[in-house]
Structure formats: C-alpha cells, structure tokens
Amino acid sequence: DGIIPTPSAGEIATAVCARLPDANIAFDVDEERQTILDAALMPMDDSRARDEWGWAPEYGLDAAVDDLIQQTRERQGARP
C-alpha cells in the first residue's frame, strides 16, 4: 500500500523516553488546532515511487529520533 503514517506526538515522546529515560515530555492537545491539522494533513501514497523507482524511506521513527538526539548532543558539546 505504501502509505506510512506520520507518528503522533505521543509516539515520538515514547521513542524519546525509551532512549532518554530521564526525559520529561508533556504536551496538551489543542483540539481546535488538531482538527485543522487532521483535515490539512493527507497521507502520502508513495507506492508508485517504491514500485517504479525502487525508492524506500531512509528513516523510520527510531532512526529519526536517534539522529535527532545525536545531533542535539553534538550541538550542545555533549558526548554521544
């Protein structure tokens, strides 16, 4: 099918906390804004790119979170 859902804020928070157990992540969903976002964000069907070009995404959620943490630490001068 080729459709990859965008991770939710909760899924991202879970992935970050799995790597940084001391992380304190909190957020409140603004229902009005979320309704607008839900209507505006349509899933992208990448099946033709996969079929015709052999394309595949380079990052999943786990790799993206790992990369973000590493880059943030590097910018802050911390060790990986």
Number of C-alpha atoms within 10 A of each C-alpha: 8 13 10 13 10 14 11 9 13 12 12 17 17 15 18 21 14 12 13 11 10 9 12 9 12 8 8 5 8 8 9 8 10 11 10 10 11 9 9 9 9 10 10 11 13 15 16 12 12 14 11 8 9 9 12 12 8 7 10 11 14 14 12 14 17 14 13 13 16 15 14 13 13 12 9 9 9 10 7 9
